[in-house]
């Protein structure tokens, strides 16, 4: 894939083969985030897990201290008092069975996170084929299947993100925006790595995090020294 001049210049500004400390890596990534929009800073962690085994799945959620820099639209499946509670907490959309055809037939997906009370999972389960592939299915491990809808909505709006293995056993997560300060990005990174390290499955032998790369939306990836981020 042919890259533009800005990208080529960015690549020349640091050693692509070197392993950097997080502070230095963030500095490089921020300097090379030169797009006309506020680029997202992303972290990609290649793990030693085998997600085909249930006991080696890594999935969870963490509230980033400084948020993601993105406003998140939350859909809550709830009824009665819990629906009122979700609305009061600031959920963007609240509903139940009546939303099924809108999502299934009309292709409505104008939301970023789905929360559901446990009693609504029978309804939400019917949307598995639509929500599942997009990573939108509510899950107890991520705190999105809960009776405490107020906390769920508040946490998501405050910058809660979900992390999980993809099919290649890699975790892809945002850690903020290029406009964030180095300290804000470092705080978010530390909170995220603390959660990911804690989620290490007991059955994983050998190296848990095999490699880590931090990058901006349009910029090149900077490799991290993994021994420092898994301590």
Rosetta silent file (secondary structure, phi, psi, omega in degrees, C-alpha in Angstrom):
SEQUENCE: XXXXXXXXXXXXXXXXXXXXXXXXXXXXXXXXXXXXXXXXXXXXXXXXXXXXXXXXXXXXXXXXXXXXXXXXXXXXXXXXXXXXXXXXXXXXXXXXXXXXXXXXXXXXXXXXXXXXXXXXXXXXXXXXXXXXXXXXXXXXXXXXXXXXXXXXXXXXXXXXXXXXXXXXXXXXXXXXXXXXXXXXXXXXXXXXXXXXXXXXXXXXXXXXXXXXXXXXXXXXXXXXXXXXXXX
SCORE:     score description
SCORE:     0.000 S_00000001
   1 L     0.000  126.264 -177.701    0.000    0.000    0.000 S_00000001
   2 L   -76.698  131.552 -179.920    1.450    3.334   -1.090 S_00000001
   3 L  -105.575  153.201 -179.786    1.761    5.869    1.708 S_00000001
   4 L   -75.248  172.548 -177.457    1.750    9.664    1.460 S_00000001
   5 H   -61.679  -40.979 -179.514    4.702   11.979    2.047 S_00000001
   6 H   -58.663  -42.904 -179.576    3.577   12.875    5.597 S_00000001
   7 H   -65.064  -45.128 -179.313    3.544    9.198    6.550 S_00000001
   8 H   -60.853  -40.996  178.932    6.969    8.607    4.935 S_00000001
   9 H   -65.426  -39.256  179.911    8.410   11.603    6.816 S_00000001
  10 H   -62.851  -42.103 -179.796    6.888   10.349   10.068 S_00000001
  11 H   -61.433  -36.723 -178.347    8.492    6.921    9.610 S_00000001
  12 H   -73.935  -13.600 -174.223   11.901    8.552    9.142 S_00000001
  13 L   -80.600   -6.817  179.190   11.530   10.512   12.401 S_00000001
  14 L  -152.369  170.328 -179.375   12.170    7.495   14.663 S_00000001
  15 L   -86.823  109.889 -175.617   13.698    3.999   14.656 S_00000001
  16 L   -63.168  -25.173 -176.017   10.962    1.585   13.497 S_00000001
  17 L   -90.388  -16.513 -176.223   12.815   -1.421   14.950 S_00000001
  18 L   -72.195  155.798  175.700   13.496    0.055   18.399 S_00000001
  19 L  -106.750  119.714 -172.580   11.393   -0.731   21.486 S_00000001
  20 E  -102.802  153.200  169.497   10.368    2.468   23.257 S_00000001
  21 L   -71.744  154.749 -173.953    9.298    3.361   26.778 S_00000001
  22 H   -58.368  -41.377 -177.499    5.663    4.509   26.850 S_00000001
  23 H   -61.347  -44.975 -179.718    6.506    8.182   27.516 S_00000001
  24 H   -67.265  -40.050 -179.546    8.857    8.349   24.512 S_00000001
  25 H   -62.840  -43.488  179.136    6.431    6.398   22.313 S_00000001
  26 H   -62.202  -41.108  179.170    3.560    8.780   23.136 S_00000001
  27 H   -59.565  -44.688 -179.957    5.795   11.753   22.332 S_00000001
  28 H   -65.016  -46.456 -177.415    6.638   10.284   18.889 S_00000001
  29 H   -63.400  -43.050  179.561    3.022    9.371   18.115 S_00000001
  30 H   -62.479  -43.413 -179.502    1.718   12.821   19.125 S_00000001
  31 H   -63.385  -30.799 -176.882    4.333   14.598   16.985 S_00000001
  32 L   -94.282    2.955  176.636    3.386   12.468   13.979 S_00000001
  33 L   -88.161   82.594 -171.826   -0.381   12.943   14.343 S_00000001
  34 L  -109.552   13.730  179.539   -0.559   15.704   11.740 S_00000001
  35 L   -66.784  166.153 -178.344   -3.956   15.043   10.128 S_00000001
  36 L   -78.548   -6.209  176.266   -6.510   17.849    9.899 S_00000001
  37 L  -115.337  167.561 -178.683   -8.740   16.085   12.440 S_00000001
  38 L   -78.379   98.684 -174.294   -8.066   15.069   16.044 S_00000001
  39 L   -66.559  147.516  174.317   -6.602   11.596   15.528 S_00000001
  40 E   -81.940  137.183  174.226   -7.381    8.743   17.898 S_00000001
  41 E   -94.564  124.702 -174.056   -4.385    7.231   19.685 S_00000001
  42 E  -120.116  150.639  176.413   -4.699    3.445   19.613 S_00000001
  43 E  -118.390  134.695  179.120   -2.942    0.568   21.357 S_00000001
  44 E  -124.003  118.244 -176.847   -2.561   -2.867   19.753 S_00000001
  45 E  -113.957  116.859  175.737   -1.473   -5.764   21.991 S_00000001
  46 E   -90.031  122.299 -173.832   -0.522   -9.118   20.494 S_00000001
  47 E  -103.955  166.321  175.245   -1.074  -11.767   23.171 S_00000001
  48 L   -94.296   15.048 -179.467    0.108  -15.316   23.763 S_00000001
  49 L   -80.812  159.337  171.170   -3.493  -16.405   24.346 S_00000001
  50 L  -120.295   96.103 -174.236   -5.433  -18.863   22.215 S_00000001
  51 L   -62.836   -9.071  177.053   -8.943  -17.440   22.096 S_00000001
  52 L   -70.076  -20.556  177.941  -10.319  -20.728   20.717 S_00000001
  53 L   -96.492  128.923 -177.237  -10.127  -22.017   24.287 S_00000001
  54 H   -57.441  -34.339 -177.287  -12.771  -20.603   26.645 S_00000001
  55 H   -81.440    2.978  176.386  -10.273  -20.461   29.522 S_00000001
  56 H  -118.509   14.757  176.073   -7.920  -18.253   27.469 S_00000001
  57 L   -73.636  140.349  174.293  -10.435  -15.582   26.513 S_00000001
  58 L  -119.858  118.529  179.074   -9.537  -12.066   27.600 S_00000001
  59 E  -154.717  136.674  178.390  -12.445   -9.689   27.920 S_00000001
  60 E  -176.358 -168.059 -179.434  -13.268   -6.875   30.265 S_00000001
  61 E  -147.012  154.555  179.356  -13.762   -3.146   30.608 S_00000001
  62 E  -148.126  143.302  175.756  -12.002   -0.231   32.245 S_00000001
  63 E   -89.427  116.798  178.193  -12.855    3.432   32.805 S_00000001
  64 L   -73.621  130.480 -175.835  -10.060    5.561   31.361 S_00000001
  65 L   -52.092  -34.465 -176.864   -9.223    8.404   33.806 S_00000001
  66 L  -113.002   15.828  178.784   -9.408   11.035   31.045 S_00000001
  67 L    70.067 -171.657 -177.969  -11.995    9.351   28.822 S_00000001
  68 L  -104.916   -9.820 -176.724  -11.544    8.611   25.130 S_00000001
  69 L    82.862    3.819 -178.491  -12.189   12.103   23.779 S_00000001
  70 L  -118.767  138.011  175.603  -15.183   10.739   21.905 S_00000001
  71 L   -83.555  129.981 -171.524  -18.831   11.282   22.791 S_00000001
  72 L  -108.310  131.602  176.772  -20.466    7.859   23.017 S_00000001
  73 L   -92.818  126.449 -175.935  -24.100    7.065   22.203 S_00000001
  74 E  -111.842  129.995  173.818  -25.605    4.509   24.576 S_00000001
  75 E  -107.143  128.362  178.527  -28.628    2.302   23.884 S_00000001
  76 E  -116.845  126.330  171.635  -30.240    0.657   26.928 S_00000001
  77 E   -93.208  110.540 -178.834  -32.663   -2.260   26.736 S_00000001
  78 L  -159.832  164.713  177.144  -34.816   -1.981   29.837 S_00000001
  79 L  -138.094  163.000  177.373  -38.442   -1.643   30.885 S_00000001
  80 L    61.409 -134.136 -176.711  -40.475    0.008   33.629 S_00000001
  81 H   -61.994  -33.702 -178.947  -38.525    1.696   36.401 S_00000001
  82 H   -69.327  -32.608  176.211  -35.193    0.596   34.918 S_00000001
  83 H   -66.780  -42.595  177.292  -36.044    2.315   31.613 S_00000001
  84 H   -61.854  -40.765 -179.071  -36.812    5.524   33.535 S_00000001
  85 H   -63.329  -42.054 -179.750  -33.528    5.127   35.431 S_00000001
  86 H   -63.581  -41.627  179.795  -31.575    4.727   32.176 S_00000001
  87 H   -64.523  -42.586  179.977  -33.166    7.863   30.737 S_00000001
  88 H   -64.534  -30.374 -178.914  -32.408    9.840   33.894 S_00000001
  89 H   -77.767  -11.685  177.346  -28.763    8.668   33.728 S_00000001
  90 L   104.003   18.006  175.869  -28.404   10.158   30.234 S_00000001
  91 L   -61.785  143.085 -177.763  -28.821    7.148   27.936 S_00000001
  92 L   -77.643  -34.531  179.248  -29.295    8.305   24.336 S_00000001
  93 E  -139.524  137.780  178.282  -31.852    5.611   23.492 S_00000001
  94 E  -135.793  135.313  179.302  -33.983    3.423   25.762 S_00000001
  95 E  -175.167 -167.438 -178.420  -36.414    0.728   24.694 S_00000001
  96 L  -143.140 -131.875 -175.327  -37.368   -2.910   24.490 S_00000001
  97 L   -55.281  -31.984 -176.764  -38.968   -5.302   22.039 S_00000001
  98 L   -64.518  -17.080 -179.743  -40.159   -2.472   19.766 S_00000001
  99 H   -83.488  -15.010 -176.751  -36.514   -1.769   18.802 S_00000001
 100 H   -56.096  -56.600 -178.476  -35.955   -5.272   17.342 S_00000001
 101 H   -63.462  -32.343  179.768  -37.432   -4.616   13.849 S_00000001
 102 H   -61.945  -41.421 -179.664  -35.795   -1.176   13.717 S_00000001
 103 H   -80.022  -45.625 -174.617  -32.344   -2.748   14.220 S_00000001
 104 H   -71.289  -45.472 -173.737  -32.991   -6.057   12.419 S_00000001
 105 L   -96.853  -38.370 -176.081  -34.949   -4.857    9.396 S_00000001
 106 L   -91.175   -8.521  178.555  -34.156   -1.155    9.044 S_00000001
 107 L    71.510   25.064 -179.570  -30.455   -1.502    9.851 S_00000001
 108 L   -73.104  119.177  179.908  -30.570    1.156   12.577 S_00000001
 109 L  -140.494   40.829 -176.437  -27.215    1.172   14.371 S_00000001
 110 L   -83.775   50.398  179.879  -26.874    4.797   15.512 S_00000001
 111 L  -151.599  157.623 -176.106  -25.279    3.839   18.845 S_00000001
 112 L  -105.937  -29.301 -177.970  -21.818    2.857   20.117 S_00000001
 113 E  -138.361  141.852  177.395  -22.581    0.746   23.201 S_00000001
 114 E  -116.292  129.004  176.738  -25.532   -1.448   24.176 S_00000001
 115 E  -116.269  145.450  177.646  -26.517   -2.015   27.819 S_00000001
 116 E  -144.364  144.641  170.864  -29.261   -4.412   28.929 S_00000001
 117 L   -77.167  151.101 -175.828  -30.866   -5.481   32.178 S_00000001
 118 H   -53.074  -37.478 -178.020  -30.638   -9.292   32.659 S_00000001
 119 H   -69.228  -11.440  179.979  -34.400   -9.746   32.119 S_00000001
 120 H   -98.706   -1.701 -175.683  -34.066   -8.175   28.650 S_00000001
 121 H   -67.833  -24.149  174.622  -31.347  -10.519   27.376 S_00000001
 122 H   -63.223  -39.836  177.940  -33.952  -12.847   25.874 S_00000001
 123 H   -70.611  -49.189 -177.381  -35.046   -9.958   23.658 S_00000001
 124 H   -63.500  -33.967  179.668  -31.501   -8.755   22.932 S_00000001
 125 H   -56.181  -28.964  179.536  -30.399  -12.308   22.111 S_00000001
 126 H   -68.639  -14.853  179.390  -32.593  -12.185   19.006 S_00000001
 127 H   -98.569    9.496 -175.958  -30.259   -9.473   17.690 S_00000001
 128 H   -51.583  -40.802 -176.957  -27.151  -11.635   18.111 S_00000001
 129 H   -70.001  -24.549  179.293  -26.510  -11.934   14.375 S_00000001
 130 H   -89.992  -50.045 -174.750  -26.589   -8.158   13.955 S_00000001
 131 H   -78.244  -35.369 -176.251  -24.921   -6.973   17.171 S_00000001
 132 L   -54.349  -57.656 -177.784  -22.463   -9.867   17.661 S_00000001
 133 L   -61.020  -22.688 -179.772  -20.222   -9.301   14.607 S_00000001
 134 L   -92.229    2.587  179.822  -20.052   -5.579   15.429 S_00000001
 135 L    69.264   27.104 -175.592  -18.949   -6.262   19.018 S_00000001
 136 L  -105.231   -1.629 -178.690  -22.119   -4.621   20.358 S_00000001
 137 L   -68.230  130.120  176.717  -23.688   -7.534   22.265 S_00000001
 138 L   -60.303  147.173 -176.536  -24.075   -6.730   25.972 S_00000001
 139 L  -146.950  133.213 -179.041  -21.883   -8.909   28.179 S_00000001
 140 H   -58.594  -36.259 -178.922  -21.717   -9.304   31.993 S_00000001
 141 H   -63.750  -29.346  179.920  -17.863   -9.286   31.917 S_00000001
 142 H   -90.964   -0.207  179.196  -17.923   -5.871   30.293 S_00000001
 143 L    76.029   17.224 -177.912  -20.507   -4.615   32.808 S_00000001
 144 L  -102.749   -0.460  166.769  -23.097   -4.080   30.070 S_00000001
 145 E  -114.026  105.761 -171.511  -25.550   -6.697   31.376 S_00000001
 146 L  -160.843  154.307  172.820  -26.563   -5.227   34.721 S_00000001
 147 L   -85.180  -20.143 -179.393  -29.414   -4.047   36.909 S_00000001
 148 L   -87.998   72.004 -175.802  -27.371   -0.973   37.833 S_00000001
 149 H   -67.147  -28.820  178.338  -28.081    0.887   34.586 S_00000001
 150 H   -61.300  -49.493  179.478  -27.217    4.260   36.158 S_00000001
 151 H   -63.238  -42.611 -178.746  -23.635    3.148   36.887 S_00000001
 152 H   -59.887  -48.210 -178.791  -23.316    1.469   33.484 S_00000001
 153 H   -66.264  -44.611  179.971  -24.406    4.595   31.588 S_00000001
 154 H   -59.935  -44.567 -179.337  -22.336    6.932   33.789 S_00000001
 155 H   -63.333  -43.664 -178.866  -19.190    4.799   33.389 S_00000001
 156 H   -64.262  -44.024  179.960  -19.571    4.573   29.606 S_00000001
 157 H   -66.140  -27.441 -178.376  -20.137    8.312   29.282 S_00000001
 158 H   -81.789   -8.186  178.379  -17.097    8.926   31.528 S_00000001
 159 L   118.199   26.065  177.219  -14.809    6.978   29.200 S_00000001
 160 E   -74.824  131.364  177.126  -15.308    3.283   29.898 S_00000001
 161 E  -123.403  154.405  177.541  -13.919    1.112   27.124 S_00000001
 162 E  -102.926  142.055  173.785  -14.162   -2.601   26.492 S_00000001
 163 E  -123.980  143.743  179.467  -11.157   -4.732   25.570 S_00000001
 164 E  -160.624  158.535  176.847  -11.285   -8.217   24.077 S_00000001
 165 E   -73.223  141.395  170.107   -9.278  -10.577   21.887 S_00000001
 166 L   -92.692 -171.648 -176.190   -9.972  -10.534   18.175 S_00000001
 167 L   -65.458  -21.636  179.301   -9.672  -13.677   16.015 S_00000001
 168 L   -96.071   12.215  179.805   -5.913  -13.191   15.773 S_00000001
 169 L    63.838   33.094  177.205   -5.629  -12.935   19.607 S_00000001
 170 E  -111.853  142.479  175.630   -4.851   -9.208   19.417 S_00000001
 171 E  -103.835  124.460  178.019   -6.453   -6.535   21.616 S_00000001
 172 E  -114.490  121.653 -178.533   -7.182   -3.210   19.852 S_00000001
 173 E  -143.750  147.171  174.069   -8.165   -0.287   22.084 S_00000001
 174 E   -81.945  145.076  175.460   -8.255    3.527   22.003 S_00000001
 175 E  -118.792    6.098  177.813   -6.274    5.366   24.692 S_00000001
 176 E   142.748 -159.304 -178.678   -7.358    8.915   23.857 S_00000001
 177 E  -120.581  158.977  179.788   -6.902   11.630   21.245 S_00000001
 178 L   -61.295  -25.048 -179.702   -3.842   13.334   19.776 S_00000001
 179 L   -76.630  -11.016  178.167   -5.014   16.566   21.450 S_00000001
 180 L   -67.705  154.710  174.438   -4.613   14.956   24.906 S_00000001
 181 L   -74.733  163.637  177.547   -1.518   15.856   26.912 S_00000001
 182 H   -60.534  -38.257  179.814    1.257   13.283   27.315 S_00000001
 183 H   -64.837  -41.190  179.273    0.273   12.918   30.986 S_00000001
 184 H   -63.751  -43.776  179.261   -3.377   12.241   30.099 S_00000001
 185 H   -66.256  -38.851  178.382   -2.410    9.602   27.545 S_00000001
 186 H   -64.214  -43.300  178.360    0.067    8.031   30.007 S_00000001
 187 H   -60.594  -46.178  179.643   -2.611    7.877   32.747 S_00000001
 188 H   -62.569  -42.046  179.953   -5.084    6.245   30.357 S_00000001
 189 H   -61.602  -45.956 -178.681   -2.431    3.800   29.158 S_00000001
 190 H   -63.169  -41.976  179.026   -1.515    2.781   32.717 S_00000001
 191 H   -62.059  -42.861 -178.996   -5.185    2.259   33.688 S_00000001
 192 H   -65.632  -48.320 -179.066   -5.746    0.133   30.612 S_00000001
 193 H   -65.484  -33.245  176.519   -2.611   -2.001   31.042 S_00000001
 194 H   -59.903  -42.904 -179.745   -3.431   -2.511   34.723 S_00000001
 195 H   -69.607  -43.336 -178.385   -6.795   -3.994   33.732 S_00000001
 196 H   -66.026  -41.916  178.723   -5.396   -6.104   30.866 S_00000001
 197 H   -63.863  -38.820  179.580   -2.576   -7.486   33.029 S_00000001
 198 H   -66.959  -27.370 -177.118   -5.065   -8.350   35.779 S_00000001
 199 L   -85.204    5.298 -179.510   -7.216  -10.174   33.212 S_00000001
 200 L   -56.430  123.439  179.235   -4.406  -12.571   32.268 S_00000001
 201 L   -68.147  138.540 -178.264   -5.922  -16.074   32.081 S_00000001
 202 L   -61.874  -26.350 -175.828   -4.282  -18.529   34.509 S_00000001
 203 L   -81.944   -4.880  179.637   -4.028  -21.117   31.732 S_00000001
 204 L   -80.718  119.159  179.057   -1.769  -18.973   29.530 S_00000001
 205 L   -98.812  152.735  178.815    1.765  -20.296   29.696 S_00000001
 206 L    76.821 -153.047 -173.400    4.796  -18.292   28.625 S_00000001
 207 L   -74.716  127.567 -178.648    4.631  -14.675   27.520 S_00000001
 208 L   -79.674  -56.571  176.578    1.216  -13.031   27.934 S_00000001
 209 E  -101.362  111.247 -174.942    1.823   -9.806   25.958 S_00000001
 210 E   -84.576  -36.637  175.843    4.103  -10.689   23.038 S_00000001
 211 E  -156.022  157.419 -178.914    4.255   -7.273   21.401 S_00000001
 212 E  -142.563  136.325  179.868    2.669   -3.855   21.743 S_00000001
 213 E  -132.857  134.859  175.557    2.324   -1.002   19.284 S_00000001
 214 E  -114.663  138.099 -174.121    0.928    2.477   19.864 S_00000001
 215 E  -151.069  165.432  171.321   -0.203    4.527   16.872 S_00000001
 216 E  -105.361  168.701 -175.323   -2.448    7.371   15.746 S_00000001
 217 L   -49.901  -46.065 -174.185   -5.243    6.975   13.179 S_00000001
 218 L  -107.823   -6.171 -174.150   -3.091    8.087   10.238 S_00000001
 219 L   -95.840  171.313  178.765    0.427    7.708   11.648 S_00000001
 220 L   -75.944  157.650  179.484    2.945    4.850   11.807 S_00000001
 221 L   -81.661  143.756  177.589    3.063    2.432   14.741 S_00000001
 222 E  -114.731  125.921 -176.996    5.693    2.756   17.469 S_00000001
 223 E   -77.798  141.767  179.668    6.794   -0.462   19.204 S_00000001
 224 E  -104.887  152.732  173.521    6.770   -0.585   22.997 S_00000001
 225 L   -76.906  102.599 -172.586    9.115   -2.357   25.394 S_00000001
 226 H   -68.328  -25.086 -179.767    6.654   -5.018   26.637 S_00000001
 227 H   -64.434  -27.471 -179.396    8.735   -6.002   29.658 S_00000001
 228 H   -81.258  -24.421 -174.594    8.048   -2.538   31.103 S_00000001
 229 H   -98.591   -3.135  179.485    4.269   -2.598   30.529 S_00000001
 230 L  -112.764   10.714 -179.388    3.553   -6.055   31.954 S_00000001
 231 L   -74.145    0.000    0.000    5.314   -5.546   35.295 S_00000001
